[in-house]
Each structure stands twice: as structure tokens, then as C-alpha cells.
Amino acid sequence: MPLLINGERIDLARPTGDMIRAYPHLEEKAKLLRSQPAQIVEPKGLLYVQQREFAVTTPKDGSVSILGSDDATTCHIVVLRHTGSGATCLTHCDGSDTEAEVSLIMSSVKSFSNTTGYGRLEVHLVGGFNDDRQLSQKLTNQLLRAFDLQPDDVHLVTFCVTELNDREEKDIHFPIIYGIAVNVKTAEIFPATFPEKGPDEDLRSAHVLTGATLTNIYDAKMEQLHIGPYFWRPFPHVDFWLEQDDKQILQNLSTSPLAEPPHFVSHIRATLTFLKEHPFPSRSLFPDRKPRIYKKNEEGLWEQVCSDKI
């Protein structure tokens, strides 16, 4: 069963520009989303999702009301929601293994949903821009194709990607929206930034930089965030990279050096420093081979739970 717009199957043989012209309401919706200023989302009730992570929950969740992610340049942020159960998944895709990732988030949302009953699966795609290497366009195409291959009907509701998320300034292209949040209770999706990207921001970034596959970080039934256990080999040439100036790091460790947010280099440096400090995470971070588990406290903030209390 295919990817649908207004109940019609999308012809993926056509360029995406033709698809946008065929369904002007998608362009209107993207324009409306782009026109909204990014809201600052504070950590209370937030579950922040990093690159190559996903989280799924339902409106019944007493701890998490907002799923969000940002710092997407060529990456796309995907929200998949079942309108019957309200089960909502947010993930941050970079094109590393799109088909497998889409299958994973589909099965995660369906595990909370009775798909034979009321409701339908709706997908929202946001991110990317007209980058020189056309990585955004490639990822857009991969995502459309991957959802079209699913056994269930999936309805494309928001399409604010690549050319529909592009702005130009002095002949340089940038994304308009770098991050979004979804309110799990109301299904509202809006542009967003996040002052807090934790817990364990450097650890989770290190997992991505060392070649992680898409990882589910949340147990909605227990309302617990699970980080790890993650294992990697010593990062090659880490001292060399830490000695490089900002320009070299930007040119070599970004897919879109001219479009990155201002904190990109400091974030990469912090991640590289973390990898230098923890060359063998099995010894220093996860000696018992158990995840680091967090629950929201009464203030709505993440607090680590001792594994023996679980």
C-alpha cells in the first residue's frame, strides 16, 4: 500500500517539483510553517531527539508532551503519527539507511496503534535545502520512496523539504527551518529551537560520529529515556582533528559548511573531546553493559535512575 496525497497515490517517477505543483495545498502548508518564528522549547516535558535517534509516545504519556529535534541542514526531521491512537514518532534522518529507518519507525508507531480500527497514518517531512551537493534532494527522494514501499497506507500531510525550505542570501543557500517540535497531545507541529539537548548530549553525539544506526531512545510504557549501552573503537586521528582550526572542522566534518548553525564547530569539538576521553566506552561508560536510564522528575526535567531501582 502506497504513500498518498489527498487519497491519491503519488507518482514517484515525476520530479518533486511536478508533485508540488500538482498538490498546491502542500506548498501552502509549507509556506505557513516557514512563516512561523521558531519557538524556544524549554526542557520541561521535552524529549529531545538527536540525529539517528527516534522516539515514539502517545497522548497518555504523563512525562513527555513534546518531541523535538533541530540543527538539521541537509538532514530531514520526520514525524509519523497515527490519528486514531495519537501514537507519534519523531526522528532525525541523515540518509544513512533510509529504507530500514522508515520500516523501524513504522513498526514502532503501529505497535501503539490498532491499525484495523479508526484513524490513519500521517507523515510530516521537514528539513533540507537546495545544497550544492544535492544531498537534501537525494534524502527527500529516499524518504518518499521508502514510505511508498510500506505495506500500510501513509498519508503525506506536511512537505516542507529541500526547495520548499530554502532561502538564498548573497548566492548562498540556507534552510529556513532548522528544527521542529511536535506536541504529542494536540498534534501541533511548529518550528523550534532547544536550549537544552540533553541528557548525555556529548555521549549521544559520539554515538552518531562513530557510525551509529538509528536508535530508539524512549520506552513510552515505562516513561523512561534509555541511553546506551554504546560501544565504539578509539576514534581515528582524534588529536589531529582537535588541533584543526574552525574552518578545517567545518569544511571536513559538515555536509553543508556554509549553512551550519553558529554552534556547529563547538558542538563537534565537544564530541571529539568526549571521544578522546572515552576511547573504550565499555570500560569508562558502560562497564555493566546496562543503559543509562532517565525519568522526568516533578519539575518535568530528566533525572537519572539507578539501575537497581528498576
N, C-alpha and C positions, 0 to 999 in steps of 0.2 A: 504494500500500500504506500502511496507516494506523499511527497511534500505538496501541499495545496495552498493556493491563494484564492480566497472567496469561493472555496469549494471546487476549484478547477486545478487540475494537475499542471505543474509548472513544466514548460518545455526547456530543459536544461541545455539543449543544443543551441539555443539562442544566446547571444551575448547578454550580460546582466543589464546593460543599458536598454536593450529592447524590452526586457522584462519590466524594468522600472517604468518605461513609457506605456506599457500595456496595463499597468496597475497604478494609476496616478495617486490613489489613496495611500500607497506605501510611501511615495515621495512626500506627500503632505504630512504624514505622520512623522517621518524622519525630520522634516523641516520644523515641526512643532517641538520635537525632542531637542533638536540643535539649538532652538531659540531659548531654551530654559537655562538660566545660570546654574552652575554646579553648586549643589548644596553641600555644606560641610557636615559630614555624618560623624557624630561623636561615638565613642566606644560602647556606650550603654545600649544593650540589646543588639549590638552588631556582631556579625560573624564575617570577618574579612577573609577573602579568598585570594591567594596568590596565584601566579602563573603555574599552570599544570596541576592545579588543585581543583576540586569541586566539593560542593556541599549541597545537601538536599534536606529540606524540612517541610513542615506543614503548618497551617494556621493554629494548630493546637499547641505548638511549641510554647512553653512558658518562659523560656530563656532567651530565644533568638527571635527577633521580629524583622531584622534587616539583614539581607545578604548583599555583599558588595565587593567590588574589585576596581582597581584603577591602574595607572601607568601603562595603559595599552597604547602602543603606537601602531605597529603592523599587526599586533595580536587582535583577536576579537573576543568580546565578552558575550557569552551565550546564556540566556535564561530560558529554561524549559519548564512549563507549568501545565498541570492537569486541572482544568477548570472545575471538575467535579469534586475532587478531594482537596484541591488547593495545594497539593504537593508541588514544591518549587525547588528547582535546581539552578545554581549559578556556577559557571565555570569560566576559566580564563585560558583560551586556546591559542597556541602559537604555531600550529601546523605540523607538530612533531609526529603525530599519528592520529589524524583527524577521524578516520573511519572508526577505529577502535574506541576513541574517546566518545564519539556520539553514541555508539552502542552502549557504552558504560553508563552515560547519563540517562539514556532512555530507560534502561533496565532499573536504574535507581529510582526514577520518578514513578515508573509503573509499579514498583514494589510497594508504594504507598497508595496506589490507586486501583480501584475496581474499574478497569477499562471497559468492561461489558455494560456498565451502568451509565449513569448520567455524566456528561462532561466530555471534553476533548483535550487533546494535547496541543498546546500552542508554543511556538518558539519565537524568541526575540533575539536578533543579532545586531550587535553594536560594536563599532571599532574599525580600525584601519583607516587608510587614506591613500591618495594617489602617490605612493612612494616610487622612487626611481627604479627599484629592483622588481616592482610589481608583486611583492610578497603578499601585500594585503589582498590584491585581486585573486591571487592563487588560493589564499586561505578562504576567501568568500566562496569561490567555486567549490573547494573541497567540502566546506560545510553544507552547502546546498545539495551537493551530490550525496553526501553521507546521510543526510536526513531523508532524501528521496529513496534511499535503499532500505529504509526501515520497514519492518512488517506492519507497522501501525500508520494510520493517517496522522500526519503532523501538519498543523496549520501555521503558515508563516504570517505573523501579525506585525512584527516590527523589523524593518530592514534599513538600518542606519549605518551602513558599512561602506568602506572604500570611497568611491566617488561621492556618495551621499553624506560622508563625514569628513569632507576635505575642505581646507581653506588654503589660500595662497597669499604669501606675503613676500614681496621682493624676489619673485621667481622661486621661492622655496615653499614646498607643500608641508602642511601640518594637519594632524587630526583636529577636529573641533571638540569632540567628546573623547576624553582620555579614560573616564571611569563612569560606572553606573552603579546604582543600588536598586534593589527590589524590596518593597515592603511585602513580607510574606502574608500579612493579614489582609491587606487591601489589593494586592497585585499591582500597585503603582510602581512604575519604573521611571527613574529620573537620573540626570547627570549628577555625579557626586565626586567628592574628594574625601580622604580619610586621614586625619592627623595621626591616628594610631593604626598600625598594620599588623599588630601582634595578636597573640603572644608568639614568642620564638621567631621573630621576623628573620633574623640572620640565619638561623638553623634551617628554616623553610626555604630561604633563598639559596642556601648552599646545596640543598637537595636538588633544586632545579638546575643550578650551574654545573652540577656533576652528572647531569643526564637523566633526571627522574622521569618516570612515566606518570600519567595522570593519576592522582591520588585522592581518594575520598577522605576528608579530614573530620567528618562530623557524624556522630551517632545520634540521630534525632530521637530515637526511642528513649535513650538514657540522658539526652540533652547534654552530651559531653563532646568536647573537642579532643581529637586524638592526633598527636604529632609523633610520627615515627612508629617503630624504630627505623631509622635510616642508616644506611651503610654506604661508604664510598672509599675509594682509594685516594692516597695523597694527591692533591690537585697538582697537575704538572706545571712547573715553572712559576709557582705562586709568588716567589720572591721577585722574579723578573717583572711580573705584572704589577706588583705593589710598588716597584721602583719607577714605573712609567708615569709620565705626566697625564693630566686630564684628557688632553687631545688624543693621545695614543689609546687610552682606555675607551674613549668614546668611539673612535674610528674602528677599533678591533673587536669590541665586545657588545656592540649595538647593531641591530638590524637596520636602524634608521638614525644615524648620528645627529642629523640636523634637526630632528623632530622630538628628541627626548626631553622629558621634563627636567628642570634645573637640578634636581637632586639625584639624577641617574648615576653620576660618577661616584658621589659619596656613598650611595647605596651599594654599588659594585665593590668599592674599596672595603666597606664594612663586611661584605660577604666573603671577599678574598682573605681578609684578616681572620675571619671566623674559620675559614678552611685551613689557614696556616696554623691556627691554634688547636684545631681538631683534625689532624691528618687521619686518625683512626677512631671514628665515632663509636665503634663497638667497645672501645676501652674508656673513652672520656665522657661519652654522652649516653650510651645505651648499654652499659655493662650487663644489665639483667635482661636485655632483649625485649623490654616492655616499652610501650608508648608513653610519652608524657601526656597526662590527661588533665584537662581543664574543665571546670564548670563555672557558670555565671554565679557570682555572689549576690547578696541582697541589693548591692548598688548597680547590678547589671554588668559588672566587669568580670573578665576571666580570672579565675584563681586556680592554681594547680592543686590537684587532688592526689594524696598519697595512694600509690597503687594497692597498698594493703587495706585501704578503706573501701575498695570496690567490691 
